[in-house]
Every structure is written in C-alpha cells, then in structure tokens.
Amino acid sequence: MKLTGGQVVAKALKDYGVEYVAGVPGHGIWALFDAFLQEGSEIPFIQVMHEQSAVHMADGYFRASGKPMACSTSVGPGAANTIIGLATAYCDSTAVFYVSGSPQTYMQGHGTMQELERQQDNAFPRITEQVTKRAWQAQSTTALPTIMHRAFNEMLTGRPGPVHVEVPMDVQVEAADVTIHPLEKRMPLGVAHPDPRAIQAAVDLLLGARRPVIVAGGGAITANASAELTALAERIGAAVSITWNGKGAIAEDNELFIGAVGQTGTTCGNKITASADVVISVGCRFTDWSASSYAKGVSFSFPPSKLIHIDLDPREIGKTYPTEVGIVSDAKIALEQILAAIPAEDGQKLRARNADFHANVAQAKADWRALVEPRESSRETPFTSQRPLVALRKVLPRDGIVVVGSGNTQGSVKQSFPVYLPRTHLTSGSYSPMGWAVPAAMGAKLACPDQKVVAIVGDGDFMMSLPEMGTAVMNGINVVFLVLNNQGYMSIRGGQRKFMGRHVASEFNRHAGNGEPYSADIAASARAFGLEAWKVEKNEDLEPALQAALDTEGPTLVEVIVSRDAAGPFATGWWDFPSPAYYEKEQEAYAEMRAKEQMF
C-alpha cells in the first residue's frame, strides 16, 4: 500500500488492537492526527487538557486491562509535558505507546521552532531514553513499519514499559509503498518458564518453612497470577502481604491476607513478614517504601529470613537482598509449577504443623483492627481520611475499580480500603506523581466501561489535573471523582513535622491575609465544568452522596471535607528521611533507625 508516515502509524495502531489515542494537537503532529480520520485507520481520539494527562490516561488503561493504549503530542513543550507520565509508567512497568512529532529531517539542528539543539540536533529523544524501554526516531516512511512492530514487541514482552516513537513532520506526510507487518508474526509465543532446578529448590525450602510469607508486588498483577498466588498460599498456609501495586493480588477477606508491608503498611503486615523464616517475593522490587528503607526487622529480616525471589527481570534478583532461590520467570507459570510440586496432602501437613504461626497471624490481624477501627468508624467532622473510604466500600460493587492518588490518600486506601479482585486497585507506586489518578481513572473507565470507576484523590493532587474535568464531560467518561479535601499537602506537612518539628508551604492558607485555611470550592468548580457534584460535611450525607454519584449517568464528583490533623494513614514502618543537623532531637531518633538499615 502507498501510505504516508502518519497513515503507517495510525493503521499499525489500529491493526495491533489499539482502541484509543489521547493527546493534544499541535503543528508538529497534526498531519499524523489527520490519519486517524482516514478510512482503515480510524481510532477514537481523546482530547485532553494537558499532555501529561494523556500519558497517565494510557497508563491507567493498561493497568485496568493489560492492553496498551496510545498517546500522542506535538513537539517542544507538548512533548516535554509527557516526561512525568512516561517516568511513572517506566517505574511501575506499565505499557504505554507514545508517538510524537519532531522538526523536519532537513531542518533539524537549525533551531527550528521548539527544537532542542544545543547539545545534539533534535535532542528530545535523549530525554525520553531515560524514561522509556526504548525510543526510536523515524527518518523515513519506509522505516516506520519495522519501527512500529519493534516498538510493540519491546513494550509488551518481558517486563512491560513505555516506548516512544518520534516521527518528523516531513515523514508524517511523505508517502511510500509499505507493508504493515502483522504483529502476531513479530511477537514471541508464550511466556518465560523457570529453571526446574530453581522450582525444586523453592519447594524444598517451603516444605521446611514454619513461618512462610508471600509478598505480592505489582508483577503478580501484571502476570495475572492472582489465582495461583492465592492457591499456593492456601496450599501451604502462607500469610500474604502486599506492596502498593500488589494490592488486589489476593482477596482481602481471605484469612491469610495480612495487609501491606512498609512505611504505611499494616502492623500485622510488617510484624508477620519481618518474622518469616521463608519469604516468597512475587514481582516485588523491594523499594524503600515497601521495605521500610531496609531497616532490618521492621518489614523484612534478611537474614535469617530466606528469600525465594520470583521476577521476570533478572536484574531484580539479588539487587537489594541476598536470595536463597532466584527464579527468573513469568510469575503465573512459576507459581503454577511450585503449586504442582506440593501435593495437597503435604500442604495439609504443613498447615497442621504450623498451627502456632496461624494463631500468631490471627492475633496480629486482630491487633491491627483494634488500632485502625476507631478512625474508620469515627463520626467526627471534619472526617478522618479513613471514614469516607469505609462509606465508599459499602456502596461500590465488589468489582469496582479505585484509582488512587499520591500522599495520605494513597496510604489510607492501602490500609483501610479492602479490594477483592486484581486490577481493581490502581495506584502510582514508585514515581508517585500528583495529578496521575484523575486521568488514569478515565483510562481505566475506557478500558472497562462496564465497571464502576472511582478516582480517590486529595485536594492538592486533584488541583494538578482539575482541567481534565472537561475531558471527562466532553467524552462522556463516567468516572466518580472522590476528593478528600484537607486544604493542603498534608502528607508533606506530616513528614516535615515528624522529621523537622515544623512545616513550611504544605498547608493551603491565606498567607497574604489572616493565615486562615484556604480552599477552592471544588464541588462548585466541578459543576462549572458540567459535572454533577456534592460537597459533604455531615455524616448523614456521606453514603447517600457516594451512592448518588455512582448511580448518575455521566461523570460526577464528591468533595468530602476531611481533617488536617487526622488526615493520613498510620506510619507502621520506617522511612529514611534525614533531618538537618541543627535538629538535634530529630537527629537522635533518626540515627537510631538509620543504624538498623542494611544495604547489601
């Protein structure tokens, strides 16, 4: 076929199963955008208000469905606005296809409008190289078909991640005789299987374990390994803890679930996992937040605990902790093979032998419930951050999807909002930018139109993507935006107070006036964009407002006024955040915990 470069990109995306493209138009990309209107390459285009949101939308789409979505921008500032989104997807291993324009090939290096060229001609791909699995520059229309299938292969195989394809303006419009390569002929069949010796070594360790714990990371969700993970836990009687992105890998009403590990984990998650004699890590990178900054005995105790580390990326094996058995494999297949090697009767013997361990797990869970329940059931107003979550859980269907912003809201959801199915809790784990959840929730709704989707964000987080209310209304994306308004960046204020004894710039106050707290009327702002919205300040209004929002056809917003001082989750682990030398009291407490850190 004789196709322009823009048509090659559009037709390949359509042939490869992409259902939506999100972005903002500009002079550097409008020829490619026009191709989305051509017969045979029509793909619905979601116009967002900010380019960063386009990437976050595609990110949320992949997390909810396991399928990629595309995003696209012009050159210069529009392209640069994608970096936070790409970095978020890169850190959390989510597949995003990003295509941008660039100056014409024959003008690069001459300082064309919006070109970066002082260090290298057309230098923008040098930036995206650091936040993608791979970046390509198409120098001709004939090169594009090969770039397209290679980009999809890179994006979806192994450890998923974002990719960037840059198409110069002249390449977008020039036609050539080309063939779109069928993707199924360019992708590997099946997934990576483990070495049988590693599986047997893991089984031998588990058969001798008296306090086994499985730690589920985001890789367990990506690999669709929840059923196998749950079955193995039940077979051997292993307690299951989670990281942020592992939430949903096991139903939280399963008796073996003990909550999260790390700085904002649960007391039982940290206690039981730290006391384990064998830990099975499934798709977990052991970030500082999940490992309590590696302070031994807080979340993990390697050694004497022995680690079975399952990960698709061999670079993660042994990177942070010494590994007794490292298994490079798709998580689903590895768990299937371990499960098959442990007969049911052997599992029954293990559970009976380890009855004392199960009793300790039950007691630790009861202790945690006693700590957190008063905040969850509190009738005080302004609300605790936990109280609206309890109300939402009562009205949201079991398969409803929550997309959670950063900060206190993120930790509170991790501790106090149970989820029961994989891909129903989406959050930005490692890079954790504000402004992610609102567009990511819209991406999740596009991916799963038959499921209820709720974005749960703080007011500071929400303000960074407030204009996307217009995107939701224009495109009829029926998401509920639950905004917990505590008038500031309260997670930052809490950290400043803890580590420095005072705070600066973390509250929204009238600094030029009387110092009183400041807040925009968020519900009124949402109505101005065309959403139905509720502002909740009384207990009796909370659940009815949430139910009404879920029942409404169209995007809705519920603003809940929460307390600044009962604003966040419980800090049950440790986070290494140094204090200035002139804070002697804080330095003393910090030094005590810092001494416990072990960096292998």
Buried (B, 14 or more C-beta within 10 A) or exposed (E): EEBBBBBBBBBBBBBBEBBBBBBBBBBBBBBBBBBBEBEEBEBEBBBBBBBBBBBBBBBBBBBBBBEBBBBBBBBBEBBBBBBBBBBBBBBBBBBBBBBBBBBBBEBBEEEBEBBBBEEEBBBBBEBBEEBBBBBBBBBBBBBBBBBBBBBBBBBBBBBBBBBBBBBBBBBBBBBBEBEBBEBEEBEEEEBBBBEEEBBBBBBEBBBEBEBBBBBBBBBBBBBBBBBBBBBBBBBBBBBBBBBBBBBBBBBBEEEBBBBBBBBBBBBBBBBBBBBBBBBBBBBBBBBBBBBBBBBBBBBBBBEEBBBBBBBBBEEBBEBBBEBBBBBBBBBBBBBBBBBEBBEEEBBEEBBEEBEEBBEBBEEBBEBBEEBBEEBBEBEEBBBBBBBBBBBBBEBBEEBBBBBBBBBBBBBBBBBBBBBBBBBBBBBBBBBBBBBBBBBBBBBBBBBBEEBBBBBBBBBBBBBBBBBBBBBBBBBEBBBBBBBBBBBBBBBBBBBBEBBBEEBEEBBBBEEEEEEEEEBBEBBEBBBEBBBBBBBBEEBEBBBEBBBBBBEBEEBBBBBBBBBBEBBBBBBBBBBBBEBEEEBEEBBEEBEEBBEBBBEE
